[in-house]
Amino acid sequence: MKRFTSSFAVLAVMLALTFPAMAPASAAPERHPEIRQALGALHRAKDHLEHAAHDFGGHRVEAIRATDEAIRQLQACLDYDK
């Protein structure tokens, strides 16, 4: 039994040393992190505008429209670069 455990331990170490070189594609640096951060900020801003207690001096509707367009354009940029 001890020999089996030792063999298993050696095999586990060999596998651990072999497979990190074969990292999944998700280990690659994220493409366009600034655009993804901007999308997150725009979604949060839109949510805030939609749930605000006032209309920001009549600018809320147009701000939501502009935010939607900015989100659409940034998403198009990411989709184009796939």
Protein Blocks (a to p, Z undefined) as FASTA:
>chain_A
ZZmmmmmmmmmmmmmmmmmmmccfklpccehkllmmmmmmmmmmmmmmmmpcbenhopmm
mmmmmmmmmmmmmmmmmmmmZZ
